[in-house]
Amino acid sequence: MSEKTIYQQLREDGLSRRDFVKFCGLLSGMIGLEFTATGKALGAAARRDAAGVVAEALKSKTRLPIIWLELQDCAGCTEALSRSLSPSLSNLVLNRIAVDYQETLMAAAGVQAEEAKRRTMEKYRGQYVLVVEGSPCLGLDGAYCTIGGRSNLDILREAAAGAAAIIATGNCAAFGGLPGARPNPTEARGVMDIITDKPIVNIPGCPAIPDVTTGVIAHFLVMGALPKTDALKRPLAFYGHTIHDHCLRRPFYEAGEFAEDFGGQGAREGWCLYELGCKGPTTYNACSSLKWERGLSFPVQSGHPCLGCSEPHFWDGGGFYQGQSAPLAKPGSGATGLAAGAGVVLGAALAGANRVGKRAAGKKTAAPPKAD
């Protein structure tokens, strides 16, 4: 008996046709289908809009098998995913149409869980997507991280061998993260440093934004391939802009109004946090556009500087609260990154000039009148 298509499965689970159409529209927007050349070509050929292309794909494709490994991590990315509210895109993608094996969330444990993984690897060899959370480590041939008596390197290489693609979610899996901070005793690395013969996309962040992870999974589900990425293998649809580009405090940056301490007037009035160590100008992520908790807020909006957690070596990249400590060149970039870095330098210089001018104006205004 052939497997049910995703559409058939969703309808059997109680999803109405109206909700299915809404789901397809949400998916097409999440993966940026209507803005990609491939999506436009598919839509034009089928004479459909972006949601129609997604609907056609879900009606013809069966569920996407996913194996989700956790290596050196705190399970923070899984924790973030589990907090997605129902009925959310994350819930629909992960619970109804995707994950077969997830060590933290699945009901099975021990031998039964490992057997589920083995069956998935055999039945869907060359078809499943491998999601990795946490950093693999090379120290002592992987002995610093073992699961069931096997080293993390053996487990990772075994699962990667039959995968159609790999998604490294969280800074640990993408770049080594906190386990890779100096002196890095376990020799933690990013997945792409160890697996070099498979398509890989990185979803860095500490933790990764759940909607970004599910958005990439949805892209592979619909398009059959990973999305276009930057030089660090981050999907451009979500990492094409800095936190600074869409920050609500950006007008204060342009006006040269910077909070100087967390309890001062500037912090209370929502001024720019750049001088308190905010790395938003050089951090590429979707926090300031997608935000968290269904678009409610993100760290800078709630009064905390961006730590740059989606960049390589963010833990060793200078003090979190040191003003203007962020590196000004985009890591691993070419001309675009240098231009962006130059833009940041110029912006900082202009902002600094504005600030000096405003302070001078303020002092002039605040000076007491001379006595007669």
Phi, psi and chi 1 to 4 in degrees:
 res  aa     phi    psi   chi1   chi2   chi3   chi4
   1 MET       -  128.2 -176.8  176.8  179.0      -
   2 SER   -71.8  154.3   59.6      -      -      -
   3 GLU   -70.3  151.3  -71.2 -168.8   50.4      -
   4 LYS   -71.3  148.2  -62.8  172.1 -175.4  173.6
   5 THR   -74.4  165.7   65.6      -      -      -
   6 ILE   -61.2  -39.7  -65.1  170.5      -      -
   7 TYR   -61.4  -46.1  173.9   70.4      -      -
   8 GLN   -61.3  -41.1  -69.0  170.5  -28.1      -
   9 GLN   -65.3  -43.2 -174.6   65.1   50.4      -
  10 LEU   -65.0  -40.4  -70.5  174.8      -      -
  11 ARG   -65.7  -39.3  -69.1  -56.4  -58.2  -88.1
  12 GLU   -64.9  -29.5  -74.9 -169.8    7.6      -
  13 ASP   -79.1   -0.8  -70.9  -14.3      -      -
  14 GLY   103.5    3.7      -      -      -      -
  15 LEU   -73.2  124.5 -164.4   71.8      -      -
  16 SER   -73.1  163.7   68.5      -      -      -
  17 ARG   -63.9  -37.6 -178.8  168.4  180.0   77.0
  18 ARG   -61.6  -46.1  177.5 -174.5  -68.3  -88.1
  19 ASP   -66.1  -31.8  -73.6  -21.3      -      -
  20 PHE   -64.7  -42.7  175.8   71.2      -      -
  21 VAL   -63.4  -42.0  172.7      -      -      -
  22 LYS   -63.5  -40.3  -70.4  167.8   60.4  178.1
  23 PHE   -61.8  -42.5  176.3   53.2      -      -
  24 CYS   -64.6  -39.8  -67.8      -      -      -
  25 GLY   -64.1  -39.9      -      -      -      -
  26 LEU   -64.7  -43.9 -172.8   61.3      -      -
  27 LEU   -63.1  -44.8  -94.0 -176.0      -      -
  28 SER   -62.6  -37.6   64.9      -      -      -
  29 GLY   -70.3  -39.6      -      -      -      -
  30 MET   -61.8  -41.1  174.4   59.3   72.6      -
  31 ILE   -92.1    2.5   64.5  179.1      -      -
  32 GLY    65.2   33.4      -      -      -      -
  33 LEU   -60.9  -41.2 -173.9   58.7      -      -
  34 GLU   -71.9  -10.1   59.1 -173.7  -76.0      -
  35 PHE  -103.6   -5.1  -56.7  109.0      -      -
  36 THR   -95.4  150.6   64.4      -      -      -
  37 ALA   -62.5  -39.9      -      -      -      -
  38 THR   -65.6  -42.8  -54.7      -      -      -
  39 GLY   -63.1  -41.5      -      -      -      -
  40 LYS   -63.3  -41.8  -70.7  178.9  179.5  177.3
  41 ALA   -64.8  -42.1      -      -      -      -
  42 LEU   -64.0  -43.2  -75.2  172.1      -      -
  43 GLY   -65.2  -41.5      -      -      -      -
  44 ALA   -66.3  -41.9      -      -      -      -
  45 ALA   -64.4  -37.8      -      -      -      -
  46 ALA   -93.6   -2.4      -      -      -      -
  47 ARG    55.8   45.9  -64.7 -176.5  178.7  179.4
  48 ARG  -130.3  161.7  -63.8 -171.1 -178.6   93.5
  49 ASP   -83.7 -179.4   57.8   14.2      -      -
  50 ALA   -61.6  -42.4      -      -      -      -
  51 ALA   -63.7  -34.3      -      -      -      -
  52 GLY   -66.2  -36.8      -      -      -      -
  53 VAL   -64.0  -42.4  171.7      -      -      -
  54 VAL   -64.4  -44.5  172.1      -      -      -
  55 ALA   -60.5  -42.1      -      -      -      -
  56 GLU   -63.9  -38.7 -168.1   61.4   27.1      -
  57 ALA   -65.6  -42.7      -      -      -      -
  58 LEU   -71.5  -24.1  -61.2 -172.5      -      -
  59 LYS   -78.3  -20.8  -73.6 -178.8  177.4  178.6
  60 SER  -108.4  -16.9   60.0      -      -      -
  61 LYS  -104.0  147.2  -66.1 -175.2  177.4 -178.0
  62 THR   -86.8  168.7   56.7      -      -      -
  63 ARG   -58.3  149.9   61.6 -167.9  -60.6  -86.0
  64 LEU   -91.5  113.3  174.5   67.1      -      -
  65 PRO   -70.9  137.0   22.9  -28.2      -      -
  66 ILE  -132.9  134.2  -71.6  179.8      -      -
  67 ILE  -110.5  126.9  -67.1  175.3      -      -
  68 TRP  -116.8  111.2 -172.6  -57.8      -      -
  69 LEU   -98.8  148.3  -62.7 -179.9      -      -
  70 GLU  -121.9  124.7  -69.4 -167.8   52.3      -
  71 LEU  -110.8 -123.2  -56.0  178.6      -      -
  72 GLN   -77.3   96.5  -72.7 -168.2  127.2      -
  73 ASP  -153.9  174.7   74.2  -40.5      -      -
  74 CYS  -106.3    5.2   64.8      -      -      -
  75 ALA    65.8   19.6      -      -      -      -
  76 GLY   -65.0  -35.6      -      -      -      -
  77 CYS   -68.2  -39.9  -63.7      -      -      -
  78 THR   -65.2  -40.5  -65.5      -      -      -
  79 GLU   -59.6  -43.8  168.2   73.2    8.3      -
  80 ALA   -61.7  -42.7      -      -      -      -
  81 LEU   -63.3  -40.4  -84.0  170.0      -      -
  82 SER   -69.1  -16.2   68.6      -      -      -
  83 ARG   -88.5   -0.6  -70.6  177.9 -179.7  -89.3
  84 SER   -62.5  132.5  -62.5      -      -      -
  85 LEU   -83.3  144.6  -59.7  177.6      -      -
  86 SER   -93.5  142.8  178.0      -      -      -
  87 PRO   -91.2  106.4   31.2  -29.0      -      -
  88 SER  -107.1  168.9   67.4      -      -      -
  89 LEU   -60.6  -41.2  174.7   64.9      -      -
  90 SER   -60.4  -43.1  -61.8      -      -      -
  91 ASN   -63.6  -43.7 -179.7   48.8      -      -
  92 LEU   -65.7  -44.1  -74.3  168.5      -      -
  93 VAL   -70.8  -46.7  169.7      -      -      -
  94 LEU   -82.1  -37.4  -64.2  176.2      -      -
  95 ASN   -90.7  -27.9  -65.6  -22.2      -      -
  96 ARG  -106.3  -30.5  -63.5 -166.2 -179.5 -170.2
  97 ILE  -127.6   14.5   61.0  176.6      -      -
  98 ALA  -142.0  -83.4      -      -      -      -
  99 VAL   -64.4  129.4  176.4      -      -      -
 100 ASP  -100.5  -31.9  -74.1  -87.8      -      -
 101 TYR  -140.0  119.3  175.1   87.9      -      -
 102 GLN  -146.5  108.4 -144.3  -76.4   -1.6      -
 103 GLU   -56.4  -36.9  -66.3  161.9  -36.1      -
 104 THR   -82.3  -39.0  -59.4      -      -      -
 105 LEU   -94.0  -23.0  -60.4  179.4      -      -
 106 MET   -72.1  151.3   64.4 -167.8  -54.0      -
 107 ALA   -70.5  -36.8      -      -      -      -
 108 ALA   -70.9  157.9      -      -      -      -
 109 ALA  -146.8  162.8      -      -      -      -
 110 GLY    61.5 -131.1      -      -      -      -
 111 VAL   -60.6  -40.7  174.6      -      -      -
 112 GLN   -63.8  -39.9  -70.7   78.1   16.9      -
 113 ALA   -65.9  -45.4      -      -      -      -
 114 GLU   -63.9  -34.3  -66.2  -55.2  -54.6      -
 115 GLU   -66.5  -37.3  177.7   61.3   19.3      -
 116 ALA   -63.0  -39.8      -      -      -      -
 117 LYS   -65.8  -43.6 -176.6  176.6   68.5  172.3
 118 ARG   -61.2  -43.7 -174.4 -168.5   63.1   76.7
 119 ARG   -62.8  -40.1  -74.0 -159.8  -56.8  -91.7
 120 THR   -65.1  -42.7  -58.8      -      -      -
 121 MET   -64.5  -35.6  -73.9 -167.1  -65.2      -
 122 GLU   -77.5  -47.3  -68.8  179.2   -2.9      -
 123 LYS   -68.8  -37.0 -177.1  177.2 -179.8  179.1
 124 TYR  -113.9   31.0  -61.5  104.2      -      -
 125 ARG   -57.6  128.5 -172.2  170.3 -176.5   80.7
 126 GLY    83.7   -1.9      -      -      -      -
 127 GLN  -119.2  -27.1  -57.5  174.0   44.7      -
 128 TYR   -81.7  158.7   62.7   83.9      -      -
 129 VAL  -101.9  133.9  167.6      -      -      -
 130 LEU  -100.3  118.9  173.6   63.5      -      -
 131 VAL  -102.5  129.3  178.3      -      -      -
 132 VAL  -117.1  127.4 -179.2      -      -      -
 133 GLU  -117.9  132.6  177.2 -177.0   -5.1      -
 134 GLY    93.9  156.2      -      -      -      -
 135 SER   -92.3  135.0   57.6      -      -      -
 136 PRO   -73.1  154.6   23.9  -30.2      -      -
 137 CYS  -132.5  143.5   61.3      -      -      -
 138 LEU   -96.5  -17.0  -62.4  170.8      -      -
 139 GLY   -58.5  135.9      -      -      -      -
 140 LEU    51.6   41.6  -63.6  178.9      -      -
 141 ASP    55.4   35.2  -67.9  -32.5      -      -
 142 GLY    87.7    8.0      -      -      -      -
 143 ALA   -70.5  -16.6      -      -      -      -
 144 TYR   -68.8  -19.1  -76.1  110.3      -      -
 145 CYS  -135.9  104.2  178.8      -      -      -
 146 THR  -123.8  148.0   62.0      -      -      -
 147 ILE  -132.1  120.3  -58.4  171.4      -      -
 148 GLY    61.8   29.7      -      -      -      -
 149 GLY    84.1    2.6      -      -      -      -
 150 ARG  -112.0  145.3  -61.0  179.4   62.3 -161.8
 151 SER   -73.0  153.1   79.8      -      -      -
 152 ASN   -60.0  -31.1   72.1   99.2      -      -
 153 LEU   -67.3  -41.2  -66.3  176.4      -      -
 154 ASP   -62.7  -45.4  -72.6  -17.0      -      -
 155 ILE   -64.1  -43.9  -65.7  170.4      -      -
 156 LEU   -64.6  -48.0  172.9   62.0      -      -
 157 ARG   -65.5  -36.2  -74.9  165.6  176.7  155.1
 158 GLU   -64.3  -47.2  176.2 -170.7   59.4      -
 159 ALA   -69.8  -35.8      -      -      -      -
 160 ALA   -69.0  -29.6      -      -      -      -
 161 ALA   -60.3  -35.0      -      -      -      -
 162 GLY  -102.5    7.7      -      -      -      -
 163 ALA   -83.5  145.9      -      -      -      -
 164 ALA   -79.1  -30.7      -      -      -      -
 165 ALA  -160.9  163.3      -      -      -      -
 166 ILE  -127.3  134.4  -61.0  174.8      -      -
 167 ILE  -114.1  116.8  -61.7  172.4      -      -
 168 ALA   -96.1  105.8      -      -      -      -
 169 THR  -103.5  133.2 -173.5      -      -      -
 170 GLY    94.2  153.9      -      -      -      -
 171 ASN   -63.4  -31.9 -164.8  -62.6      -      -
 172 CYS   -61.5  -48.9  -64.5      -      -      -
 173 ALA   -72.5  -30.0      -      -      -      -
 174 ALA   -78.9  -49.4      -      -      -      -
 175 PHE  -129.3    4.6  -53.6  130.4      -      -
 176 GLY   105.3  -30.7      -      -      -      -
 177 GLY    55.3 -150.1      -      -      -      -
 178 LEU   -59.9  -41.6  177.9   56.6      -      -
 179 PRO   -60.8  -23.6  -25.2   36.0      -      -
 180 GLY   -90.3    2.4      -      -      -      -
 181 ALA   -67.6  152.4      -      -      -      -
 182 ARG   -55.4  134.6  -68.7 -167.1  -67.5  -93.7
 183 PRO   -92.9   10.1   33.8  -36.8      -      -
 184 ASN    50.8   61.9 -168.5    6.7      -      -
 185 PRO   -63.5  -25.6   23.6  -34.6      -      -
 186 THR   -92.9   -0.7   66.1      -      -      -
 187 GLU    58.1   49.5  -62.1 -176.4   44.2      -
 188 ALA   -67.4  143.5      -      -      -      -
 189 ARG  -137.3  171.6  -60.6  -73.6 -170.5  -85.4
 190 GLY   -81.2  157.5      -      -      -      -
 191 VAL   -58.7  -37.7  173.8      -      -      -
 192 MET   -67.2  -16.3   64.0 -178.8  177.2      -
 193 ASP   -79.3  -16.4  -62.1  -37.7      -      -
 194 ILE  -111.1  -42.8  -64.9  172.4      -      -
 195 ILE   -99.3  114.1  -53.7  -61.7      -      -
 196 THR  -118.5    1.2   57.4      -      -      -
 197 ASP  -114.7   19.6   59.7  -13.3      -      -
 198 LYS  -131.6  150.3  -66.3  -72.3 -179.4  178.4
 199 PRO   -63.4  129.4  -16.3   28.1      -      -
 200 ILE  -130.9  138.4  -65.0  179.1      -      -
 201 VAL  -124.7  138.7   63.6      -      -      -
 202 ASN  -101.3  134.9  -71.8  -35.2      -      -
 203 ILE  -119.5   68.5  -45.3  -67.5      -      -
 204 PRO   -71.4  158.4   28.3  -34.1      -      -
 205 GLY   151.5  159.1      -      -      -      -
 206 CYS  -134.4   80.5 -170.4      -      -      -
 207 PRO   -88.7  177.3   32.8  -36.1      -      -
 208 ALA   -69.7  148.3      -      -      -      -
 209 ILE   -69.7  122.8  -61.5  176.0      -      -
 210 PRO   -55.1  -41.7  -24.6   33.7      -      -
 211 ASP   -66.2  -24.9  -70.4  -20.9      -      -
 212 VAL   -73.2  -44.3  175.2      -      -      -
 213 THR   -60.5  -48.9  -58.3      -      -      -
 214 THR   -68.9  -30.7   51.6      -      -      -
 215 GLY   -64.0  -39.7      -      -      -      -
 216 VAL   -69.0  -40.2  171.3      -      -      -
 217 ILE   -60.8  -43.8  -67.7  172.8      -      -
 218 ALA   -62.6  -38.2      -      -      -      -
 219 HIS   -61.0  -44.7 -171.7  -77.5      -      -
 220 PHE   -66.1  -37.8 -169.1   89.1      -      -
 221 LEU   -61.1  -44.6  177.1   71.7      -      -
 222 VAL   -82.5  -46.3  174.0      -      -      -
 223 MET   -92.4  -16.5  -52.8  -62.5  -70.6      -
 224 GLY    75.7   14.7      -      -      -      -
 225 ALA  -155.8  161.2      -      -      -      -
 226 LEU   -74.5  154.0  -65.3  174.0      -      -
 227 PRO   -71.6  166.7   25.6  -33.8      -      -
 228 LYS   -67.1  139.7 -172.4  176.3 -178.8 -178.9
 229 THR  -124.5  169.1   64.4      -      -      -
 230 ASP   -88.5 -169.5   64.6    8.1      -      -
 231 ALA   -65.1  -20.3      -      -      -      -
 232 LEU   -99.0   16.3  -65.5  173.8      -      -
 233 LYS    64.6   28.2  -62.7 -175.4 -178.3  -63.5
 234 ARG   -96.6  136.0  -59.2  176.3  -64.4 -166.4
 235 PRO   -63.7  126.7   21.7  -31.7      -      -
 236 LEU   -64.4  -27.1  -75.2  171.0      -      -
 237 ALA   -61.1  -26.6      -      -      -      -
 238 PHE  -114.6  -21.2  -57.7  102.9      -      -
 239 TYR  -118.9   23.9  -65.8   84.5      -      -
 240 GLY   -83.7   -9.9      -      -      -      -
 241 HIS  -132.5  157.9  -63.4  -83.0      -      -
 242 THR   -83.8  164.3   65.5      -      -      -
 243 ILE   -57.1  -38.7  -57.8  -63.9      -      -
 244 HIS   -61.2  -34.7 -172.7   64.2      -      -
 245 ASP   -59.6  -37.4  -71.0  -22.5      -      -
 246 HIS  -114.7   19.3  -63.1  141.4      -      -
 247 CYS   -75.2  138.3 -176.7      -      -      -
 248 LEU   -67.9  -20.7  -65.3  171.2      -      -
 249 ARG   -91.3    2.4  -63.6  174.1 -173.2  -98.4
 250 ARG   -55.8  -40.9  176.2   72.4  179.0  -94.2
 251 PRO   -58.6  -32.9  -26.5   36.1      -      -
 252 PHE   -70.8  -34.4  -66.7  102.2      -      -
 253 TYR   -61.8  -48.1  175.9   91.3      -      -
 254 GLU   -63.9  -32.3  -58.3  -64.7  -14.0      -
 255 ALA   -85.1   -3.1      -      -      -      -
 256 GLY    74.5   26.8      -      -      -      -
 257 GLU  -106.4  106.9  -65.9  179.1  -35.7      -
 258 PHE  -119.6  132.9  -61.0   93.1      -      -
 259 ALA   -68.2  134.0      -      -      -      -
 260 GLU  -101.8  -16.5  -63.8  179.9  -14.4      -
 261 ASP  -156.1  163.1   56.7   73.8      -      -
 262 PHE   -73.1  -19.4  -73.4  103.8      -      -
 263 GLY  -106.5    4.5      -      -      -      -
 264 GLY   -85.6 -176.9      -      -      -      -
 265 GLN   -63.2  -42.3  176.6 -172.6    2.1      -
 266 GLY   -60.0  -43.2      -      -      -      -
 267 ALA   -63.6  -41.0      -      -      -      -
 268 ARG   -66.4  -30.5  -70.1 -164.6  -62.0  -87.6
 269 GLU   -95.8    7.2  -64.0 -173.9    2.5      -
 270 GLY    79.4   27.4      -      -      -      -
 271 TRP   -71.7  169.5  -68.8    4.7      -      -
 272 CYS   -61.3  141.8  177.9      -      -      -
 273 LEU   -99.7   16.5  -57.0  174.7      -      -
 274 TYR   -57.7  -42.5 -171.5   63.6      -      -
 275 GLU   -76.1   -8.6  -67.9 -167.5   -8.4      -
 276 LEU   -97.1   12.8  -66.8  177.2      -      -
 277 GLY   102.3    8.6      -      -      -      -
 278 CYS   -62.2  128.0 -176.6      -      -      -
 279 LYS  -103.2   17.6  -63.6  176.4  175.1   58.4
 280 GLY   -53.8  -37.7      -      -      -      -
 281 PRO   -63.6  -21.8  -26.8   36.6      -      -
 282 THR  -120.7   13.8   51.9      -      -      -
 283 THR  -110.9  121.8  -61.8      -      -      -
 284 TYR   -96.0  114.6  -72.7   76.8      -      -
 285 ASN  -169.1  173.8 -154.7  -16.7      -      -
 286 ALA  -106.0   15.2      -      -      -      -
 287 CYS   -56.7  -43.6  -68.1      -      -      -
 288 SER   -80.2   -8.7   54.7      -      -      -
 289 SER  -107.1  -52.0   51.0      -      -      -
 290 LEU   -78.7  -36.4  -73.0 -179.6      -      -
 291 LYS    61.6 -164.9  -58.8 -174.7  179.8  178.0
 292 TRP  -125.9  167.9  -69.0   76.8      -      -
 293 GLU    50.0   57.6  -63.1  -65.1  -21.9      -
 294 ARG    57.6   44.2  -53.6 -177.1   80.4  178.0
 295 GLY    79.6   16.8      -      -      -      -
 296 LEU   -72.3  -50.8  177.2   64.0      -      -
 297 SER  -164.7  178.3 -174.9      -      -      -
 298 PHE  -151.5  167.7   73.8  108.2      -      -
 299 PRO   -51.3  -47.2  -31.7   37.5      -      -
 300 VAL   -64.3  -37.7  177.2      -      -      -
 301 GLN   -63.3  -33.7 -176.5  175.6  -18.2      -
 302 SER   -88.9    4.9   62.8      -      -      -
 303 GLY   105.1   11.5      -      -      -      -
 304 HIS  -117.9  137.9 -165.6  -79.3      -      -
 305 PRO   -62.4  149.6  -18.2   29.9      -      -
 306 CYS   -66.3  132.4  168.8      -      -      -
 307 LEU   -91.4   -5.9  -60.6 -179.0      -      -
 308 GLY    74.3   35.4      -      -      -      -
 309 CYS   -74.4   -4.6   71.0      -      -      -
 310 SER  -100.8   10.1   59.2      -      -      -
 311 GLU  -106.3  153.9  -60.5  -64.9  -33.4      -
 312 PRO   -62.2  144.7  -20.4   31.4      -      -
 313 HIS    57.5   32.4  -48.5  -62.4      -      -
 314 PHE   -63.5  -28.7   87.3   96.5      -      -
 315 TRP   -71.1  -29.1 -164.0  -99.2      -      -
 316 ASP  -102.5    7.8  -66.2  -32.7      -      -
 317 GLY   -87.2   32.5      -      -      -      -
 318 GLY   103.0  162.8      -      -      -      -
 319 GLY   -60.8  142.1      -      -      -      -
 320 PHE   -63.8  -30.6  -74.4  157.9      -      -
 321 TYR  -114.6   22.8  -56.5  107.1      -      -
 322 GLN   -91.9  123.5  -67.0  175.8    2.4      -
 323 GLY   -59.6  136.7      -      -      -      -
 324 GLN    53.0   38.9  -58.0 -178.2   15.4      -
 325 SER   -92.7   -5.2   60.2      -      -      -
 326 ALA   -72.2  140.9      -      -      -      -
 327 PRO   -64.8  143.5   24.7  -33.9      -      -
 328 LEU   -97.3   -0.7  -65.3  176.5      -      -
 329 ALA  -109.5  136.5      -      -      -      -
 330 LYS   -66.5  123.9  178.9 -178.6  176.0 -177.1
 331 PRO   -60.4  133.9  -20.7   31.4      -      -
 332 GLY    66.5   23.9      -      -      -      -
 333 SER  -107.8  166.6   64.5      -      -      -
 334 GLY  -106.2 -131.0      -      -      -      -
 335 ALA   -62.4  -37.1      -      -      -      -
 336 THR   -61.8  -44.5  -58.1      -      -      -
 337 GLY   -65.6  -39.8      -      -      -      -
 338 LEU   -64.9  -38.5  -67.1  175.6      -      -
 339 ALA   -64.5  -40.9      -      -      -      -
 340 ALA   -64.0  -43.0      -      -      -      -
 341 GLY   -60.8  -42.6      -      -      -      -
 342 ALA   -62.5  -38.5      -      -      -      -
 343 GLY   -62.7  -39.9      -      -      -      -
 344 VAL   -65.2  -44.4  170.7      -      -      -
 345 VAL   -59.4  -46.5  172.4      -      -      -
 346 LEU   -63.2  -43.1  179.8   59.0      -      -
 347 GLY   -61.5  -42.8      -      -      -      -
 348 ALA   -64.5  -39.7      -      -      -      -
 349 ALA   -64.3  -43.9      -      -      -      -
 350 LEU   -64.4  -43.0  -71.1  173.1      -      -
 351 ALA   -63.0  -40.7      -      -      -      -
 352 GLY   -63.4  -41.8      -      -      -      -
 353 ALA   -63.1  -41.3      -      -      -      -
 354 ASN   -60.9  -43.4  -73.4  -23.2      -      -
 355 ARG   -63.7  -44.2  178.3  167.3   56.0   82.9
 356 VAL   -60.7  -42.4  170.4      -      -      -
 357 GLY   -62.8  -42.3      -      -      -      -
 358 LYS   -66.8  -39.6  -70.4  176.1   74.2   66.5
 359 ARG   -63.7  -42.7  -76.7  179.3  174.4  172.3
 360 ALA   -61.7  -42.2      -      -      -      -
 361 ALA   -64.6  -39.8      -      -      -      -
 362 GLY   -63.8  -43.7      -      -      -      -
 363 LYS   -62.6  -39.9  -70.8  179.2  179.3  177.7
 364 LYS   -63.6  -40.8 -174.6  176.2 -178.4 -179.6
 365 THR   -69.9  -37.7  -58.5      -      -      -
 366 ALA   -81.3  -10.6      -      -      -      -
 367 ALA   -62.2  133.0      -      -      -      -
 368 PRO   -68.9  149.3   26.4  -34.3      -      -
 369 PRO   -67.4  145.3   25.2  -34.7      -      -
 370 LYS   -69.9  144.3  -66.5 -179.1  178.4  179.5
 371 ALA   -73.8  144.2      -      -      -      -
 372 ASP   -68.5      -  -66.9  -26.1      -      -
